[in-house]
């Protein structure tokens, strides 16, 4: 059997759902991002366990591809990543410097992204080591406010005690190319850079990479796009899917017209209906909001969710599935070629980020390399 070189394939699951990650697809996405931003360094955001799909194989693959800069969210994530990649990749911690943590950052060669004057002063007091400075240009979430920026720009003594490795900001609407906020933030970021000592700059995350060279500066920091999620809300996905989530059928039964299924009896059969129960539920990250709204696939056949998603189990209407293709152990595609992250998110009323990062820890996790052998 010949397997396409960059399409994820599932593995036998036993009694647990299987999350399969295609490392060749991750590599393809890395190349796509480098081609989109050819004059900037392409870093990798690997926070939240590489957006839920598993940090160890992703970090190893990205390092072999030449990734020299990583971003995580927390100190603990930074420690874990450092133990995986060793030296010399740079690791920036986006959530900043917790009080009293400067020593731990230094011990693990982690670089904080400093987002307020208190953090900046504490880091400077700990010694002149590299740090990033985060500027709020309109997100109103993290980063120096205009008043704090003015205070820092005017404090030459404090600036002299800083080794600024990167100045960054974050686009609020980078996934919407035509949104006027992007131009506003770009202008504010350029103005902020003019007030601070010269240093490498970064504004674009996944969506911003596709806004064009003006947004790239010295470094871009994609996350969701590396893992196959569409970084654009109104355009075709420029990257490849990297994950497939499959579950198994535990049993099949037939109910009569008018009978109900699941908690609350929210599904009522309108005809004689065949139901399949699968070994996956909201404890595995399947949103309860998909109750009676989601669709899975058995082969090429769509199978609507029948009733509420429960903690460990999911019931599907498999009436349309040929009898020979359904039974105990039949494989069900939850996320894959027929049901993308974006399709699932739309049905659940959320975003692809939440679907991916919400995946649970009960899966059998399989990472496939370019030779289609398991690495995890």
C-alpha positions in Angstrom: 0.0 0.0 0.0 1.4 3.4 -1.0 0.7 6.2 1.4 0.7 9.9 0.2 3.8 11.4 1.7 2.1 14.3 3.5 -1.3 13.0 4.5 -1.7 11.8 8.1 -2.9 8.3 8.6 -4.5 6.8 11.7 -3.1 3.9 13.7 -4.9 1.1 15.5 -6.5 2.6 18.6 -7.3 -0.2 21.0 -9.7 1.2 23.6 -8.8 4.9 23.2 -9.2 7.5 20.4 -6.1 8.2 18.4 -4.7 11.7 17.6 -2.3 11.3 14.7 0.1 14.1 13.8 1.8 14.4 10.4 5.2 15.8 10.9 5.7 16.1 7.1 2.6 18.4 7.1 4.2 20.5 9.8 7.3 20.8 7.8 5.3 21.8 4.7 3.6 24.5 6.7 7.0 25.7 8.0 8.2 26.1 4.4 5.0 27.9 3.4 5.5 30.4 6.2 9.1 30.9 5.3 8.1 31.6 1.6 5.5 34.1 2.8 8.0 36.0 4.9 11.3 35.4 3.1 13.1 38.4 4.7 12.2 37.7 8.3 13.1 35.1 10.8 10.3 32.6 11.2 9.9 31.6 14.9 7.5 29.0 16.2 4.9 29.5 18.9 4.6 26.2 20.7 2.6 27.2 23.8 -0.2 25.0 25.2 1.6 21.7 24.3 2.1 22.9 20.7 -1.5 24.0 20.5 -2.7 20.7 21.9 -1.1 18.3 19.5 2.0 17.4 21.5 5.2 19.4 22.2 8.0 16.8 22.0 7.7 15.7 18.4 6.8 19.2 17.2 9.7 20.8 19.0 12.1 18.2 17.7 10.9 18.5 14.1 11.0 22.3 14.1 14.5 22.3 15.5 15.6 20.0 12.6 14.0 22.4 10.2 16.2 25.2 11.5 13.9 26.9 13.9 16.1 29.1 16.1 13.5 30.9 18.2 10.5 29.5 20.1 7.7 31.2 22.0 5.8 29.7 25.0 3.3 31.2 27.4 4.7 30.3 30.8 7.9 29.7 32.8 7.0 26.0 33.2 6.4 25.6 29.5 9.8 27.2 28.9 11.5 24.8 31.3 9.9 21.8 29.5 10.8 23.1 26.1 14.4 23.8 27.1 14.7 20.2 28.3 13.6 19.0 24.9 15.6 21.3 22.6 18.6 22.0 24.6 20.8 24.9 23.5 21.0 27.1 21.5 17.4 28.0 20.4 16.1 31.1 22.0 12.9 30.6 24.1 10.7 33.7 24.8 8.0 33.5 27.5 5.0 35.5 26.4 3.3 35.9 29.7 6.1 37.9 31.1 8.1 37.7 34.4 6.3 36.4 37.5 7.5 38.2 40.7 10.7 36.8 42.0 11.2 34.5 39.0 14.2 36.2 37.4 16.6 33.6 38.7 14.6 30.7 37.3 14.6 32.4 33.9 18.3 32.8 34.0 18.9 29.2 35.1 17.0 27.8 32.1 18.2 30.5 29.6 14.7 31.8 29.1 13.9 35.2 27.8 10.9 37.0 29.3 8.5 39.2 27.2 8.2 42.1 29.6 4.8 43.8 29.4 4.8 46.4 32.2 7.2 48.8 33.9 7.2 46.7 37.1 8.5 43.7 35.2 11.1 45.7 33.3 12.5 47.2 36.6 12.6 43.8 38.3 14.4 42.3 35.3 16.9 45.1 35.1 17.6 44.9 38.8 18.4 41.2 38.4 21.2 41.9 35.9 21.6 42.9 32.3 20.3 39.9 30.4 18.3 39.7 27.2 14.6 40.4 27.3 11.8 41.3 24.9 9.6 44.4 25.4 5.9 44.1 24.6 4.1 47.2 23.4 0.3 47.4 23.5 -0.7 48.9 20.2 -4.5 48.4 20.5 -5.1 44.9 21.9 -5.6 46.3 25.4 -4.5 43.0 26.9 -0.8 42.9 27.5 2.1 45.2 26.9 3.2 48.7 27.8 0.4 51.2 27.7 1.1 54.5 26.0 1.9 56.1 29.3 4.3 53.3 30.3 5.9 53.5 26.9 6.5 57.2 27.3 7.9 56.6 30.8 10.3 53.9 29.5 11.4 56.0 26.5 12.3 58.9 28.8 14.1 56.8 31.4 17.6 56.6 29.9 19.1 55.1 33.1 16.6 52.2 33.0 17.1 51.7 29.3 20.8 51.5 29.8 20.3 48.5 32.2 18.2 46.6 29.6 19.4 44.3 26.8 16.5 44.4 24.5 16.6 41.3 22.3 13.2 42.0 20.7 10.4 44.6 20.7 7.0 43.1 19.8 3.3 43.8 19.7 0.3 41.7 18.7 -2.4 42.3 16.1 -6.0 42.1 17.3 -7.4 41.5 13.9 -4.6 39.9 11.9 -6.9 37.2 10.6 -9.0 39.8 8.8 -6.8 41.3 6.1 -9.1 44.3 5.4 -9.7 45.2 9.0 -8.7 48.9 9.6 -7.3 48.0 13.0 -4.3 46.4 11.3 -3.1 49.6 9.7 -3.7 51.5 13.0 -1.6 49.0 15.0 1.1 49.0 12.4 1.4 52.8 12.6 1.4 52.7 16.4 4.1 50.0 16.4 6.3 52.0 14.1 5.9 55.0 16.3 6.8 53.0 19.4 9.9 51.6 17.7 11.1 55.1 16.9 11.0 56.0 20.6 13.1 53.1 21.9 16.6 51.9 21.2 17.1 50.1 18.0 16.3 46.4 18.3 14.8 43.6 16.3 11.0 43.9 16.0 8.1 41.5 15.6 4.4 42.3 15.0 3.0 39.4 12.9 1.7 36.1 14.3 0.0 33.5 11.9 -2.5 35.8 10.3 -0.1 38.7 10.1 2.4 36.7 8.1 -0.1 36.8 5.2 -0.7 40.6 5.5 2.4 41.3 3.5 6.0 42.4 4.0 5.2 45.7 5.8 4.0 43.6 8.8 7.0 41.2 8.9 9.7 43.3 10.4 12.6 41.2 11.6 10.8 38.2 13.0 7.3 36.6 12.6 5.9 34.2 15.1 3.3 31.8 13.7 1.4 29.4 15.9 -1.9 28.0 14.6 -0.7 28.1 10.9 2.1 25.7 11.8 -0.5 23.1 13.0 -2.8 23.4 10.0 -5.4 25.8 11.3 -6.6 28.4 8.9 -5.1 31.7 10.1 -7.5 33.7 7.8 -11.2 34.1 8.4 -12.3 34.9 4.9 -9.8 33.1 2.6 -8.8 29.6 1.7 -6.5 27.9 4.2 -2.9 28.5 2.9 -1.5 25.6 5.0 -1.9 21.8 5.3 -3.9 19.9 7.9 -1.6 18.2 10.3 -3.9 16.2 12.6 -6.4 13.4 12.3 -8.6 12.4 15.3 -10.3 9.0 15.1 -12.5 7.1 17.5 -13.9 3.6 17.5 -17.4 2.3 17.5 -18.2 0.4 20.7 -21.6 -0.8 19.7 -24.5 -0.4 17.4 -28.3 -0.5 18.0 -31.5 0.3 16.2 -34.2 2.4 17.8 -37.8 2.9 16.5 -39.4 6.1 15.3 -40.1 8.4 18.2 -37.5 6.9 20.6 -34.9 9.2 22.1 -31.2 9.0 22.7 -28.8 10.6 25.2 -29.2 12.8 28.2 -32.3 14.9 28.2 -33.7 13.0 25.3 -32.8 15.8 23.0 -32.5 13.5 19.9 -35.8 11.9 18.8 -35.7 9.4 15.9 -38.0 10.5 13.0 -37.6 7.0 11.4 -36.2 3.7 12.4 -32.6 4.7 13.2 -29.4 2.9 13.6 -27.1 4.4 16.3 -23.4 3.9 16.9 -21.7 4.7 20.3 -18.1 5.8 20.1 -15.3 6.0 22.7 -14.9 9.8 22.8 -16.6 12.6 24.6 -16.2 16.1 26.1 -13.5 14.8 28.4 -11.5 14.3 25.2 -12.2 17.9 24.0 -15.3 17.3 21.9 -17.4 20.4 22.6 -20.7 19.7 24.2 -22.0 22.5 22.0 -21.7 20.0 19.1 -24.6 18.0 20.6 -27.1 17.4 17.7 -25.0 19.7 15.6 -21.7 17.9 14.9 -20.9 15.5 12.1 -18.4 12.6 12.0 -17.5 10.3 9.1 -17.3 6.6 8.6 -15.6 6.2 5.3 -17.2 8.7 3.0 -20.5 8.7 4.9 -21.4 11.7 7.1 -22.8 10.6 10.5 -24.6 13.3 12.5 -24.2 13.5 16.2 -27.3 12.1 17.8 -28.1 13.7 21.2 -25.8 15.3 23.7 -22.1 14.7 23.7 -21.4 13.0 27.0 -18.2 12.8 29.0 -16.8 9.6 27.6 -19.2 8.7 24.8 -20.5 10.1 21.5 -23.6 8.7 19.7 -23.9 9.0 16.0 -26.8 8.4 13.5 -25.2 5.8 11.2 -28.4 4.8 9.4 -26.8 5.8 6.1 -23.6 3.7 6.6 -23.6 0.5 4.7 -24.2 -2.5 7.0 -20.9 -4.1 6.1 -19.0 -0.9 7.2 -20.4 -0.5 10.7 -19.9 -2.6 13.8 -17.7 -2.9 16.9 -14.3 -1.5 16.1 -15.3 0.5 13.1 -13.2 3.6 12.8 -14.8 7.1 12.9 -13.2 10.3 11.7 -13.8 13.1 14.2 -11.3 15.5 12.7 -9.6 14.8 9.3 -10.0 15.1 5.6 -13.8 15.3 5.7 -14.1 17.4 8.9 -11.6 20.2 9.3 -10.8 22.1 12.4 -12.7 25.1 10.9 -15.7 23.0 10.0 -15.9 21.6 13.5 -15.4 25.0 15.1 -18.1 26.6 13.0 -20.6 23.9 14.1 -19.6 24.5 17.7 -19.8 28.2 17.5 -16.1 28.7 18.4 -12.7 29.0 16.7 -10.2 26.5 15.4 -7.7 27.5 18.2 -10.2 26.3 20.9 -10.9 23.0 19.1 -7.2 22.2 18.8 -5.9 23.4 22.2 -8.9 21.8 23.9 -8.1 18.2 22.9 -7.8 16.0 25.9 -4.9 13.9 27.2 -6.6 10.4 27.0 -5.7 9.8 23.3 -3.2 7.4 22.0 -0.9 10.0 20.4 1.0 9.1 17.3 3.4 11.3 15.4 4.5 10.1 11.9 7.7 11.1 10.3 8.6 11.4 6.6 9.0 7.7 6.4 5.6 7.0 8.0 7.0 5.3 11.1 5.9 6.2 14.5 8.1 8.6 16.5 5.8 8.7 19.5 
